[in-house]
Amino acid sequence: MSVVFIALPVALLLAAAGVAAFIWATRTGQMDDLETPAQRVLLDDDDRVRRGDGE
């Protein structure tokens, strides 16, 4: 029974940290563009260099 007194506050702290991290990520724009990273895999490296996106 004494484990509950340790496990419950730890679980609540972890949940609060997860919610705080999610709120921080959304406010700083981490989730603004969800489409481009998935499509970037499909682009050819030569096309990126010609457009000036690569090195």
PyMOL Python script that loads the backbone (N, CA, C, O; Angstrom):
from pymol import cmd

cmd.read_pdbstr("""\
ATOM      1  N   MET A   1       0.823  -1.194   0.000  1.00  0.00           N
ATOM      2  CA  MET A   1       0.000   0.000   0.000  1.00  0.00           C
ATOM      3  C   MET A   1       0.865   1.255   0.000  1.00  0.00           C
ATOM      4  O   MET A   1       0.464   2.274  -0.562  1.00  0.00           O
ATOM      5  N   SER A   2       2.034   1.202   0.615  1.00  0.00           N
ATOM      6  CA  SER A   2       2.883   2.388   0.672  1.00  0.00           C
ATOM      7  C   SER A   2       3.461   2.743  -0.704  1.00  0.00           C
ATOM      8  O   SER A   2       3.887   3.878  -0.918  1.00  0.00           O
ATOM      9  N   VAL A   3       3.480   1.788  -1.633  1.00  0.00           N
ATOM     10  CA  VAL A   3       3.972   2.062  -2.986  1.00  0.00           C
ATOM     11  C   VAL A   3       3.049   3.051  -3.694  1.00  0.00           C
ATOM     12  O   VAL A   3       3.499   3.841  -4.523  1.00  0.00           O
ATOM     13  N   VAL A   4       1.771   3.007  -3.368  1.00  0.00           N
ATOM     14  CA  VAL A   4       0.805   3.914  -3.986  1.00  0.00           C
ATOM     15  C   VAL A   4       1.142   5.365  -3.652  1.00  0.00           C
ATOM     16  O   VAL A   4       0.942   6.253  -4.480  1.00  0.00           O
ATOM     17  N   PHE A   5       1.647   5.606  -2.459  1.00  0.00           N
ATOM     18  CA  PHE A   5       1.981   6.972  -2.058  1.00  0.00           C
ATOM     19  C   PHE A   5       3.191   7.518  -2.819  1.00  0.00           C
ATOM     20  O   PHE A   5       3.405   8.730  -2.859  1.00  0.00           O
ATOM     21  N   ILE A   6       3.968   6.638  -3.411  1.00  0.00           N
ATOM     22  CA  ILE A   6       5.106   7.057  -4.230  1.00  0.00           C
ATOM     23  C   ILE A   6       4.727   7.046  -5.713  1.00  0.00           C
ATOM     24  O   ILE A   6       5.067   7.974  -6.446  1.00  0.00           O
ATOM     25  N   ALA A   7       4.033   6.012  -6.150  1.00  0.00           N
ATOM     26  CA  ALA A   7       3.726   5.837  -7.563  1.00  0.00           C
ATOM     27  C   ALA A   7       2.724   6.871  -8.075  1.00  0.00           C
ATOM     28  O   ALA A   7       2.857   7.355  -9.199  1.00  0.00           O
ATOM     29  N   LEU A   8       1.742   7.207  -7.276  1.00  0.00           N
ATOM     30  CA  LEU A   8       0.721   8.150  -7.726  1.00  0.00           C
ATOM     31  C   LEU A   8       1.287   9.551  -7.959  1.00  0.00           C
ATOM     32  O   LEU A   8       1.017  10.119  -9.017  1.00  0.00           O
ATOM     33  N   PRO A   9       2.049  10.142  -7.048  1.00  0.00           N
ATOM     34  CA  PRO A   9       2.632  11.461  -7.338  1.00  0.00           C
ATOM     35  C   PRO A   9       3.618  11.435  -8.516  1.00  0.00           C
ATOM     36  O   PRO A   9       3.678  12.386  -9.297  1.00  0.00           O
ATOM     37  N   VAL A  10       4.376  10.366  -8.640  1.00  0.00           N
ATOM     38  CA  VAL A  10       5.306  10.261  -9.768  1.00  0.00           C
ATOM     39  C   VAL A  10       4.534  10.205 -11.084  1.00  0.00           C
ATOM     40  O   VAL A  10       4.917  10.854 -12.058  1.00  0.00           O
ATOM     41  N   ALA A  11       3.457   9.438 -11.116  1.00  0.00           N
ATOM     42  CA  ALA A  11       2.637   9.338 -12.319  1.00  0.00           C
ATOM     43  C   ALA A  11       2.002  10.685 -12.652  1.00  0.00           C
ATOM     44  O   ALA A  11       1.941  11.068 -13.820  1.00  0.00           O
ATOM     45  N   LEU A  12       1.534  11.397 -11.647  1.00  0.00           N
ATOM     46  CA  LEU A  12       0.937  12.711 -11.880  1.00  0.00           C
ATOM     47  C   LEU A  12       1.976  13.716 -12.374  1.00  0.00           C
ATOM     48  O   LEU A  12       1.678  14.536 -13.243  1.00  0.00           O
ATOM     49  N   LEU A  13       3.177  13.661 -11.837  1.00  0.00           N
ATOM     50  CA  LEU A  13       4.246  14.551 -12.304  1.00  0.00           C
ATOM     51  C   LEU A  13       4.634  14.249 -13.751  1.00  0.00           C
ATOM     52  O   LEU A  13       4.849  15.170 -14.540  1.00  0.00           O
ATOM     53  N   LEU A  14       4.724  12.977 -14.100  1.00  0.00           N
ATOM     54  CA  LEU A  14       5.042  12.610 -15.475  1.00  0.00           C
ATOM     55  C   LEU A  14       3.940  13.046 -16.439  1.00  0.00           C
ATOM     56  O   LEU A  14       4.227  13.526 -17.535  1.00  0.00           O
ATOM     57  N   ALA A  15       2.695  12.883 -16.037  1.00  0.00           N
ATOM     58  CA  ALA A  15       1.580  13.315 -16.881  1.00  0.00           C
ATOM     59  C   ALA A  15       1.594  14.833 -17.051  1.00  0.00           C
ATOM     60  O   ALA A  15       1.373  15.332 -18.154  1.00  0.00           O
ATOM     61  N   ALA A  16       1.852  15.568 -15.974  1.00  0.00           N
ATOM     62  CA  ALA A  16       1.915  17.026 -16.061  1.00  0.00           C
ATOM     63  C   ALA A  16       3.080  17.468 -16.940  1.00  0.00           C
ATOM     64  O   ALA A  16       2.955  18.439 -17.686  1.00  0.00           O
ATOM     65  N   ALA A  17       4.208  16.772 -16.862  1.00  0.00           N
ATOM     66  CA  ALA A  17       5.352  17.100 -17.720  1.00  0.00           C
ATOM     67  C   ALA A  17       5.024  16.843 -19.185  1.00  0.00           C
ATOM     68  O   ALA A  17       5.433  17.617 -20.051  1.00  0.00           O
ATOM     69  N   GLY A  18       4.305  15.790 -19.473  1.00  0.00           N
ATOM     70  CA  GLY A  18       3.896  15.502 -20.847  1.00  0.00           C
ATOM     71  C   GLY A  18       2.953  16.545 -21.398  1.00  0.00           C
ATOM     72  O   GLY A  18       3.089  16.964 -22.547  1.00  0.00           O
ATOM     73  N   VAL A  19       1.999  16.968 -20.591  1.00  0.00           N
ATOM     74  CA  VAL A  19       1.065  18.016 -21.012  1.00  0.00           C
ATOM     75  C   VAL A  19       1.804  19.334 -21.214  1.00  0.00           C
ATOM     76  O   VAL A  19       1.542  20.050 -22.180  1.00  0.00           O
ATOM     77  N   ALA A  20       2.721  19.658 -20.313  1.00  0.00           N
ATOM     78  CA  ALA A  20       3.495  20.901 -20.448  1.00  0.00           C
ATOM     79  C   ALA A  20       4.365  20.868 -21.701  1.00  0.00           C
ATOM     80  O   ALA A  20       4.482  21.881 -22.391  1.00  0.00           O
ATOM     81  N   ALA A  21       4.975  19.729 -22.006  1.00  0.00           N
ATOM     82  CA  ALA A  21       5.791  19.612 -23.214  1.00  0.00           C
ATOM     83  C   ALA A  21       4.936  19.751 -24.468  1.00  0.00           C
ATOM     84  O   ALA A  21       5.366  20.368 -25.443  1.00  0.00           O
ATOM     85  N   PHE A  22       3.743  19.190 -24.456  1.00  0.00           N
ATOM     86  CA  PHE A  22       2.848  19.313 -25.601  1.00  0.00           C
ATOM     87  C   PHE A  22       2.416  20.762 -25.807  1.00  0.00           C
ATOM     88  O   PHE A  22       2.405  21.252 -26.936  1.00  0.00           O
ATOM     89  N   ILE A  23       2.064  21.443 -24.731  1.00  0.00           N
ATOM     90  CA  ILE A  23       1.656  22.850 -24.832  1.00  0.00           C
ATOM     91  C   ILE A  23       2.820  23.710 -25.327  1.00  0.00           C
ATOM     92  O   ILE A  23       2.627  24.585 -26.170  1.00  0.00           O
ATOM     93  N   TRP A  24       4.023  23.467 -24.807  1.00  0.00           N
ATOM     94  CA  TRP A  24       5.197  24.214 -25.265  1.00  0.00           C
ATOM     95  C   TRP A  24       5.445  23.976 -26.754  1.00  0.00           C
ATOM     96  O   TRP A  24       5.742  24.918 -27.489  1.00  0.00           O
ATOM     97  N   ALA A  25       5.327  22.731 -27.201  1.00  0.00           N
ATOM     98  CA  ALA A  25       5.589  22.410 -28.595  1.00  0.00           C
ATOM     99  C   ALA A  25       4.584  23.072 -29.523  1.00  0.00           C
ATOM    100  O   ALA A  25       4.952  23.539 -30.601  1.00  0.00           O
ATOM    101  N   THR A  26       3.339  23.118 -29.125  1.00  0.00           N
ATOM    102  CA  THR A  26       2.346  23.743 -29.988  1.00  0.00           C
ATOM    103  C   THR A  26       2.494  25.261 -30.000  1.00  0.00           C
ATOM    104  O   THR A  26       2.272  25.887 -31.036  1.00  0.00           O
ATOM    105  N   ARG A  27       2.854  25.849 -28.900  1.00  0.00           N
ATOM    106  CA  ARG A  27       3.014  27.308 -28.862  1.00  0.00           C
ATOM    107  C   ARG A  27       4.247  27.790 -29.607  1.00  0.00           C
ATOM    108  O   ARG A  27       4.255  28.911 -30.116  1.00  0.00           O
ATOM    109  N   THR A  28       5.286  26.971 -29.683  1.00  0.00           N
ATOM    110  CA  THR A  28       6.511  27.387 -30.365  1.00  0.00           C
ATOM    111  C   THR A  28       6.518  26.988 -31.834  1.00  0.00           C
ATOM    112  O   THR A  28       7.526  27.180 -32.514  1.00  0.00           O
ATOM    113  N   GLY A  29       5.425  26.442 -32.336  1.00  0.00           N
ATOM    114  CA  GLY A  29       5.314  26.147 -33.755  1.00  0.00           C
ATOM    115  C   GLY A  29       5.908  24.827 -34.192  1.00  0.00           C
ATOM    116  O   GLY A  29       6.185  24.652 -35.379  1.00  0.00           O
ATOM    117  N   GLN A  30       6.116  23.896 -33.290  1.00  0.00           N
ATOM    118  CA  GLN A  30       6.708  22.616 -33.651  1.00  0.00           C
ATOM    119  C   GLN A  30       5.762  21.773 -34.506  1.00  0.00           C
ATOM    120  O   GLN A  30       6.211  20.871 -35.213  1.00  0.00           O
ATOM    121  N   MET A  31       4.471  22.051 -34.451  1.00  0.00           N
ATOM    122  CA  MET A  31       3.492  21.234 -35.167  1.00  0.00           C
ATOM    123  C   MET A  31       2.792  22.017 -36.264  1.00  0.00           C
ATOM    124  O   MET A  31       1.687  21.656 -36.669  1.00  0.00           O
ATOM    125  N   ASP A  32       3.413  23.079 -36.751  1.00  0.00           N
ATOM    126  CA  ASP A  32       2.779  23.893 -37.777  1.00  0.00           C
ATOM    127  C   ASP A  32       2.732  23.202 -39.135  1.00  0.00           C
ATOM    128  O   ASP A  32       1.706  23.249 -39.813  1.00  0.00           O
ATOM    129  N   ASP A  33       3.811  22.570 -39.537  1.00  0.00           N
ATOM    130  CA  ASP A  33       3.891  21.957 -40.856  1.00  0.00           C
ATOM    131  C   ASP A  33       4.069  20.457 -40.713  1.00  0.00           C
ATOM    132  O   ASP A  33       5.179  19.976 -40.482  1.00  0.00           O
ATOM    133  N   LEU A  34       2.991  19.731 -40.847  1.00  0.00           N
ATOM    134  CA  LEU A  34       3.042  18.275 -40.682  1.00  0.00           C
ATOM    135  C   LEU A  34       3.209  17.546 -42.009  1.00  0.00           C
ATOM    136  O   LEU A  34       3.518  16.354 -42.015  1.00  0.00           O
ATOM    137  N   GLU A  35       3.009  18.241 -43.148  1.00  0.00           N
ATOM    138  CA  GLU A  35       3.049  17.586 -44.445  1.00  0.00           C
ATOM    139  C   GLU A  35       4.443  17.567 -45.058  1.00  0.00           C
ATOM    140  O   GLU A  35       4.839  16.544 -45.616  1.00  0.00           O
ATOM    141  N   THR A  36       5.192  18.644 -44.977  1.00  0.00           N
ATOM    142  CA  THR A  36       6.469  18.752 -45.671  1.00  0.00           C
ATOM    143  C   THR A  36       7.495  17.709 -45.230  1.00  0.00           C
ATOM    144  O   THR A  36       8.145  17.134 -46.103  1.00  0.00           O
ATOM    145  N   PRO A  37       7.691  17.422 -43.937  1.00  0.00           N
ATOM    146  CA  PRO A  37       8.691  16.416 -43.586  1.00  0.00           C
ATOM    147  C   PRO A  37       8.403  15.041 -44.183  1.00  0.00           C
ATOM    148  O   PRO A  37       9.335  14.315 -44.528  1.00  0.00           O
ATOM    149  N   ALA A  38       7.156  14.682 -44.306  1.00  0.00           N
ATOM    150  CA  ALA A  38       6.820  13.389 -44.893  1.00  0.00           C
ATOM    151  C   ALA A  38       7.080  13.380 -46.391  1.00  0.00           C
ATOM    152  O   ALA A  38       7.449  12.343 -46.942  1.00  0.00           O
ATOM    153  N   GLN A  39       6.896  14.515 -47.062  1.00  0.00           N
ATOM    154  CA  GLN A  39       7.109  14.585 -48.503  1.00  0.00           C
ATOM    155  C   GLN A  39       8.576  14.802 -48.856  1.00  0.00           C
ATOM    156  O   GLN A  39       8.983  14.521 -49.984  1.00  0.00           O
ATOM    157  N   ARG A  40       9.365  15.290 -47.927  1.00  0.00           N
ATOM    158  CA  ARG A  40      10.768  15.562 -48.187  1.00  0.00           C
ATOM    159  C   ARG A  40      11.534  14.286 -48.526  1.00  0.00           C
ATOM    160  O   ARG A  40      12.540  14.334 -49.234  1.00  0.00           O
ATOM    161  N   VAL A  41      11.061  13.144 -48.022  1.00  0.00           N
ATOM    162  CA  VAL A  41      11.707  11.864 -48.309  1.00  0.00           C
ATOM    163  C   VAL A  41      11.575  11.530 -49.786  1.00  0.00           C
ATOM    164  O   VAL A  41      12.449  10.880 -50.359  1.00  0.00           O
ATOM    165  N   LEU A  42      10.493  11.970 -50.401  1.00  0.00           N
ATOM    166  CA  LEU A  42      10.230  11.624 -51.789  1.00  0.00           C
ATOM    167  C   LEU A  42      11.007  12.492 -52.775  1.00  0.00           C
ATOM    168  O   LEU A  42      11.115  12.133 -53.947  1.00  0.00           O
ATOM    169  N   LEU A  43      11.552  13.622 -52.331  1.00  0.00           N
ATOM    170  CA  LEU A  43      12.277  14.516 -53.224  1.00  0.00           C
ATOM    171  C   LEU A  43      13.644  13.934 -53.568  1.00  0.00           C
ATOM    172  O   LEU A  43      14.302  13.308 -52.737  1.00  0.00           O
ATOM    173  N   ASP A  44      14.042  14.154 -54.789  1.00  0.00           N
ATOM    174  CA  ASP A  44      15.359  13.725 -55.239  1.00  0.00           C
ATOM    175  C   ASP A  44      16.407  14.716 -54.752  1.00  0.00           C
ATOM    176  O   ASP A  44      16.146  15.919 -54.720  1.00  0.00           O
ATOM    177  N   ASP A  45      17.568  14.242 -54.378  1.00  0.00           N
ATOM    178  CA  ASP A  45      18.628  15.132 -53.916  1.00  0.00           C
ATOM    179  C   ASP A  45      19.066  16.093 -55.010  1.00  0.00           C
ATOM    180  O   ASP A  45      19.389  17.245 -54.719  1.00  0.00           O
ATOM    181  N   ASP A  46      19.083  15.644 -56.267  1.00  0.00           N
ATOM    182  CA  ASP A  46      19.477  16.512 -57.372  1.00  0.00           C
ATOM    183  C   ASP A  46      18.500  17.664 -57.528  1.00  0.00           C
ATOM    184  O   ASP A  46      18.916  18.784 -57.824  1.00  0.00           O
ATOM    185  N   ASP A  47      17.213  17.413 -57.338  1.00  0.00           N
ATOM    186  CA  ASP A  47      16.215  18.480 -57.445  1.00  0.00           C
ATOM    187  C   ASP A  47      16.421  19.526 -56.360  1.00  0.00           C
ATOM    188  O   ASP A  47      16.238  20.718 -56.604  1.00  0.00           O
ATOM    189  N   ARG A  48      16.796  19.094 -55.174  1.00  0.00           N
ATOM    190  CA  ARG A  48      17.004  20.032 -54.074  1.00  0.00           C
ATOM    191  C   ARG A  48      18.200  20.931 -54.342  1.00  0.00           C
ATOM    192  O   ARG A  48      18.178  22.113 -53.999  1.00  0.00           O
ATOM    193  N   VAL A  49      19.256  20.374 -54.959  1.00  0.00           N
ATOM    194  CA  VAL A  49      20.454  21.167 -55.248  1.00  0.00           C
ATOM    195  C   VAL A  49      20.157  22.189 -56.334  1.00  0.00           C
ATOM    196  O   VAL A  49      20.613  23.330 -56.252  1.00  0.00           O
ATOM    197  N   ARG A  50      19.398  21.795 -57.351  1.00  0.00           N
ATOM    198  CA  ARG A  50      19.052  22.707 -58.425  1.00  0.00           C
ATOM    199  C   ARG A  50      18.177  23.860 -57.947  1.00  0.00           C
ATOM    200  O   ARG A  50      18.294  24.982 -58.440  1.00  0.00           O
ATOM    201  N   ARG A  51      17.304  23.583 -56.989  1.00  0.00           N
ATOM    202  CA  ARG A  51      16.429  24.630 -56.473  1.00  0.00           C
ATOM    203  C   ARG A  51      17.124  25.495 -55.453  1.00  0.00           C
ATOM    204  O   ARG A  51      16.608  26.554 -55.094  1.00  0.00           O
ATOM    205  N   GLY A  52      18.281  25.078 -54.974  1.00  0.00           N
ATOM    206  CA  GLY A  52      19.010  25.866 -54.001  1.00  0.00           C
ATOM    207  C   GLY A  52      18.743  25.481 -52.558  1.00  0.00           C
ATOM    208  O   GLY A  52      19.170  26.184 -51.643  1.00  0.00           O
ATOM    209  N   ASP A  53      18.034  24.361 -52.336  1.00  0.00           N
ATOM    210  CA  ASP A  53      17.728  23.939 -50.965  1.00  0.00           C
ATOM    211  C   ASP A  53      18.880  23.170 -50.336  1.00  0.00           C
ATOM    212  O   ASP A  53      19.009  23.141 -49.113  1.00  0.00           O
ATOM    213  N   GLY A  54      19.711  22.553 -51.149  1.00  0.00           N
ATOM    214  CA  GLY A  54      20.781  21.725 -50.607  1.00  0.00           C
ATOM    215  C   GLY A  54      22.100  22.466 -50.595  1.00  0.00           C
ATOM    216  O   GLY A  54      22.160  23.678 -50.805  1.00  0.00           O
ATOM    217  N   GLU A  55      23.152  21.712 -50.345  1.00  0.00           N
ATOM    218  CA  GLU A  55      24.468  22.327 -50.296  1.00  0.00           C
ATOM    219  C   GLU A  55      25.089  22.437 -51.656  1.00  0.00           C
ATOM    220  O   GLU A  55      26.207  22.937 -51.786  1.00  0.00           O
TER     221      GLU A  55
END
""", "prot")
cmd.dss("prot")
cmd.show_as("cartoon", "prot")
cmd.util.cbc("prot")
cmd.orient("prot")
